[in-house]
């Protein structure tokens, strides 16, 4: 038994941050930003719009466009690092806002770059065990709210996007590969955002970042991914008894254009089989893979019945991969 992605809907905030705006703010050139990041635009959530708000809008788009019966949904998974509260679970709040059935299970996954794979893995377990038949899987991030206005590197990369995925079962075997190395957690984190290193009143007064501040060691993140992802892909292929040539499309977490190109060449994936959309949407953390799937289908690159290898990797460090039949 495997996870079948029946439908995907995407919510993009109205505000777009272009290279022209960044160039003016940091006294640099538009072409240089594109050359260094591979990104032309990013989406920015509204000032009072949080991750669960965006997730609700993505779900409403899914319900409206696909004429889905909400009463069929018996489990809700919400993947985000930008939760409403430490407690209660944001998924419980979303259940009420969407007016889903009360005979439903809800859970939050506070994961980032590998979160979509972890969510699919959890959905697979729920569906295979019979605990659920129809799962609403939401991803949503508002990373830009924890990036300082003066941080050019992070502002040029990250984007706020939400997705809604309707997951069912399919009669075919599916395997997942997961990995974790918590020793790298300090290389990408939202500091001053929890109990370990909480914000004090003095800092909060001085900063516009009330929910923490993202810090990233880009070099270490790059080295981690370059080392980990090729092995992840090989492990996924091995678990599925599949060769590289038998995969129709590869969709990776859209971390950065240059990292993706290095990984593609290192793993020896043909360019026509490797989908990259970071140029138009930026890095939206847990939403990158479903956004890429949605856009690949819209562009005719991804068709039903294709075998797709998914790989997520990043903050934590954490990583995960699987192969789906779309």
C-alpha positions, -999 to 999 in steps of 0.1 A, spaced: 0 0 0 12 35 -8 2 72 -5 -17 85 -35 -17 123 -39 -51 129 -53 -49 167 -54 -27 197 -45 -37 233 -40 -13 262 -34 -18 295 -17 6 324 -26 5 356 -5 -2 388 -24 31 405 -17 61 396 -39 97 406 -32 115 411 -64 152 414 -71 147 450 -80 134 458 -45 163 439 -29 188 457 -51 175 491 -41 174 481 -4 210 467 -3 226 490 -30 234 461 -54 224 450 -89 194 429 -99 214 407 -122 239 400 -95 212 388 -71 198 364 -98 233 352 -106 241 345 -69 207 329 -59 190 317 -90 158 334 -77 138 362 -93 110 366 -68 98 355 -34 64 356 -17 59 375 16 31 368 40 10 399 51 20 415 85 -7 398 105 -9 366 83 5 336 100 12 300 88 -22 286 99 -40 314 81 -22 305 49 -29 268 54 -66 275 58 -66 295 26 -48 267 7 -73 241 21 -103 263 10 -88 266 -25 -85 228 -26 -121 223 -14 -135 249 -39 -115 239 -70 -119 201 -66 -154 199 -51 -142 178 -22 -165 166 5 -149 178 38 -167 150 57 -146 124 40 -115 137 57 -106 117 88 -71 129 96 -54 163 94 -16 167 94 -2 202 96 35 207 88 51 240 98 78 255 119 56 286 125 29 273 148 3 295 164 12 285 200 35 261 218 2 246 228 -25 238 218 -17 221 184 -23 244 155 -40 215 136 -68 215 162 -74 252 155 -73 246 118 -99 218 121 -123 242 138 -117 270 112 -123 247 83 -153 232 100 -140 196 95 -157 167 112 -151 163 149 -145 126 144 -110 134 131 -74 131 142 -51 161 141 -14 165 146 13 191 140 47 183 125 72 211 134 95 202 106 110 223 78 129 213 47 123 176 50 88 180 64 69 170 33 86 136 32 80 131 70 44 140 65 40 116 37 56 89 58 32 96 87 3 95 62 15 62 48 15 47 83 -20 60 91 -34 48 58 -17 14 58 -28 7 94 -64 16 85 -64 44 111 -73 68 83 -87 67 48 -86 103 36 -59 127 49 -57 164 45 -20 173 46 -12 210 50 22 227 47 27 263 55 57 285 64 62 322 72 100 321 75 103 357 64 88 368 98 120 356 115 145 372 91 160 405 100 155 434 76 192 438 74 199 401 65 205 402 27 215 365 24 183 351 40 159 377 25 171 368 -10 163 331 -5 132 325 16 96 326 7 62 322 24 38 297 7 12 272 19 -1 240 2 -30 216 8 -27 180 -2 -54 154 -3 -39 119 4 -55 85 -2 -43 49 -4 -31 31 -35 -24 -6 -39 14 -5 -45 43 -8 -22 61 23 -10 92 27 12 107 57 30 142 66 40 147 90 69 178 105 86 187 128 114 219 144 126 210 169 154 247 179 157 240 204 129 210 221 144 229 253 152 237 259 115 201 268 107 177 278 135 153 304 146 170 318 177 151 335 206 120 315 197 115 289 224 125 279 259 162 271 252 172 307 244 141 327 249 137 364 239 139 388 269 119 420 272 150 441 264 157 423 231 120 422 220 117 460 225 148 467 203 139 442 175 112 441 149 114 402 151 90 393 179 90 355 171 127 349 169 155 355 144 167 330 118 204 323 117 221 303 90 256 290 83 252 286 46 285 269 40 278 241 65 243 236 52 257 233 17 283 208 27 258 187 47 234 185 17 262 178 -8 273 149 13 239 135 24 216 138 -6 234 115 -31 234 87 -5 198 94 3 189 90 -34 208 57 -36 192 44 -4 157 53 -18 164 36 -51 177 5 -33 147 2 -10 124 4 -40 146 -20 -61 147 7 -87 174 22 -109 180 59 -117 169 53 -153 135 39 -141 126 71 -123 106 95 -146 111 127 -125 131 139 -96 117 166 -73 140 178 -45 135 203 -18 142 237 -35 170 249 -12 191 268 -37 196 267 -75 233 261 -73 231 234 -47 204 216 -68 226 218 -99 256 204 -80 234 175 -66 219 168 -101 254 165 -116 268 145 -87 240 120 -88 240 120 -127 204 129 -131 195 140 -167 184 177 -168 151 168 -185 142 146 -155 151 171 -128 124 197 -119 135 230 -105 112 260 -99 131 280 -73 136 309 -97 99 319 -95 90 310 -59 122 310 -37 127 285 -9 94 280 9 108 253 33 83 225 38 61 237 9 88 235 -18 82 199 -29 43 201 -31 46 235 -49 71 219 -73 47 189 -79 18 213 -85 37 235 -110 53 205 -127 18 191 -134 5 225 -145 34 228 -170 28 193 -184 62 180 -170 45 157 -145 17 134 -156 -4 108 -138 13 74 -136 48 88 -135 73 75 -110 87 104 -90 116 104 -65 111 130 -38 139 142 -15 138 166 14 168 178 34 179 207 56 172 222 90 177 198 119 197 183 102 171 160 89 165 143 56 140 119 39 131 105 6 107 82 -12 93 73 -46 57 79 -54 36 70 -84 18 102 -91 
